[in-house]
Amino acid sequence: MPVTWRRIATFLLSLAPFTWLVWATLTNQLGADPAKTIVLLTGHYTFYFLLITLAVTPLRRLVKFRHFHFRWLQIHRRMLGLFTLFYALAHMTAFLVFILGLDFTLFAAELVKRPYILFTLPAIVLLILLGITSTKSMMRRLGKNWQRLHNSFYLIAVLAWLHVFMQVRSSYQDAVVFGIGVAVLLGIRLCWKLQRKA
């Protein structure tokens, strides 16, 4: 498949969860508490795209079987990262609109009630910075500092997992699944780094 069509396909597939969420909202298919469902699902979509983005490089380097490989996926990593930002902003916006009702005077009280928000704020700020600096012109302008900045994506993954873990009330399923994903994908990179130093 030509690169242009792969870009279009990647974009449409990445946008599909949000499109379904809008349609489900308009057709009243989100259950008794649609506001809570929207906040929950946008949070899940954020984590899924974070893991997918982190998985691109390991897939490219480790999965090579005859003519089957994932090298083509590398050029779409920036788009996947931007969709991570998109869903993170959707998650934050849904929380501000549906949970707080845009009443920012409640925000301090929410930090006490929901301390996991403290991990969300720096993660979203970093994602915004990565989105702003994701262009080739910014890459040239920042030079070596560009890679240092974009390595913060690993920190974002840890902060996102802490955000999920601290919300656990009964089932640890999401926290365990997301935690394993982050641990594996960051662990692979740590092994590569140690091998280079050896």
N, C-alpha and C positions, 0 to 999 in steps of 0.2 A: 504494500500500500504506500503510495507517495506520501512525503512528509506533510504536505498541506492537508490531505485527507485525514492523516493520523492526528494532526492538531485539531481538526474539526471534531473528529470522533472523540478524542480525549476531552475536549471542552464540553461536548454534549453529554457524555457519560458523567462527567464531574458535576454538571449542573442538574442532572436528573434527580438526585435526592431532594434538592431544593424545590424543583418543579413539582415533584410529587407532594411535598409538604404543603406548598401553596394550594394545590388542588384539593388535598385532603382537608385543609382548613376551610376552604370555600364550600366544600360539600359535607361539612360536619362529620368527619370520620375520625376525629382525634380523641374520642372518648368523652368522659364526664368532665375532665379538666384539660381542655385543649391548650391553654396557656402553659401549663406545666409540661405537657407533652412536647410542645414546640421548643421550649427551653432545653428539655432533655435530649430530643433528637438532634437539634443543631449542635449540642455539645458532643454527642456521639459522632456525628458527621465530621466535626473538627478533628477528633482523635483518629478516625479512620484515615482521613487524608494526611494527617501528620505521619502515621505509620506507613502509608503508601509512599509518601515522599522520602522517608528515611530508608525504605526498602529498595529504592531505585538503584543506588550504587552497589549494594550487596548482590542484587539480582544480576546486574551487568557484569560484575566481576566473578561471581561464583557459578552462575548457571550457563554452562556452555556444553551443548550436546549436539554434535554434528552441525547441522544448519540452523538449529534452534538456539536462540540467544536473546538477551534483553538489551543489547547495546542501543537499539533504536529508542528505548524508553528514556535514555539519558537526556535527550533534547526536550523532553516534555516535563522534566523535573521542576523547572521554574513555574510552569503553569499549575502543576500539582501543589507546589508550595503556596502559590497565590490563592488557590482554592482552600487551602488550610486557613489562610488569613480570612478569606471570604466567609467561611462557616464560623470562624471564631468571632468575627464581627456580628454575624447574624445571631450567634448565641448570646453575646453581650447585649445586643440591641433588644432581643426578645426578653431577656431578664429585666432590663431597664424599663421596657414598655409594659410587659405583662405582669411582672412581679412587683416592681416599684411604682408602676403607673407614672413614670417620669417624675416622681417626687424625690428629688435628690436630697432632701432633708432627711429621708429615711436611710440614706446610704451608710452613714456611720453606725446606725443601729444594726443594719444588715451585716456589717463587718464583724460585729460582736456575735450576732446570731449565726452567721455563716462564715466562719474564719477561712474557709477554703477559697473565698474570693480573693484573699491576699495573694494567693499563688496565681490567680487568673490575670490580675492587672499587669504585673511585669511581663508575663508571657505574651499578652496581647500587644503591649507596647513594643516588645522585641519583634513580634511578627509584623507590626506596622513598619518598623525600621527596615526589616528584611525585604518587605514588599516595595518600599520606596527605593531601596538600593539594588533591586533585582535586575535593573537594566544593564546592558552592555556599557553604556556611557558611564554609569556609576561605578561599574567594575573597573574601568580604566582610571577613573578619577580617584578612587580609593586605593588602588594598587594592592599591596600586600594586606592592608587593613581590611579589604573587602572580605577575604577569606576568614580573617579573625572574627569579624562581625557575624558572618554567616555560620560560623561554627556554633554560635549561640542557639542555633536550631536544636542542638542536643540538650541544652539547658531548658529550652522551651518544652521539650518532650518530658523531661523530669518534672517540671512545674505542672504540666498538664496532668501527669499521672498522680501527683500529690493532690491536685484539685479533685480528681475522681476518688482517690483513696479516702480523703477526709470526709466525703459525703456518705460513706458506707453506713447504712443503718441495720440492714439485715443480711442481704446477699452480697458476697464478695466477688461475684462472678465477673463483673465488668472490671473491677480493680485488678483482679488476678490476670485476666486475659490481656488487658492493656499493659499491665506491668510486665508480663512475659514478653510481649511484643517489643516494648521499649528496651528491656534488658538484653534481649537477643540482638536487636539491631545496633544498640550502642556497644554491646559486648564484642560484636564482630569488628567494629571500628577500633576498639581498644586493642584487640589482638593484632590487627594490622599495624597499629602504631608501635606496639611493643616489638613486633617483628622487624620494623624498620630501624629501631634503636639497637636491636641485638647484633 
